[in-house]
Amino acid sequence: MKDESDQVREWLRRNPGQEKEWLRQNSLIYSALIGVGVLMVQPFLTAGTLDLSARISVVGFAVAIPLLAALLMINHQETFVGRTTNSGLVGITKLTAQLAAFIGLVAAFWHIWWLAGAALLAGGILALAAYSAGYSYLDGGPGPGKESQPPDSGS
C-alpha cells in the first residue's frame, strides 16, 4: 500500500502543471501578506501610544513578516528546483506566518473600528470554511473529473 506522499507524487506526475501553480500562488500570497503587513504597521511606528488592538497588530506582523520573507525565499528555491518541499518545519512556518498575519490584520481593522475587525474575522472564518469545503470536494468528493484530482488520503 502506498503512503500519502507517494500518492501525491504519482498524482503530480499525471498533472505536471499543478505543482508550478501551487508555487506561483504561494509566491503571490507571501508577497501580498508582506506588503499588507508593512502598510498596516506603518502608521503605528510614529504613534505615541498604542491601544491593545494596535499592539496585537504590531506583534502579529512582527512575527509574520520575517517568516513570510523566509517562506518567499524557500518558494523561490522550490521554483528553481521545480518541486515543493515536504518539510514539517516549513509546514509549521506556513501555518504560523499566515495565522500571525491574519491576527495582525484583524487587530489592525479592530483598531480602526471594532465592527470592521469583527467583520474581517467572520469573513476569514467563512473563507476558511468555503476553502475547506471546496478542497474536500476536489480532493475526494463526487463530481466530474475525479480522475484528474489528487488522491484521497484515506484510501
HELIX and SHEET records of a PDB file:
HELIX    1   1 GLU A    4  ARG A   14  1                                  11    
HELIX    2   2 PRO A   16  LEU A   45  1                                  30    
HELIX    3   3 LEU A   52  VAL A   81  1                                  30    
HELIX    4   4 GLY A   88  ILE A  112  1                                  25    
HELIX    5   5 TRP A  114  GLY A  140  1                                  27    
HELIX    6   6 LYS A  146  SER A  148  5                                   3    
END                                                                             
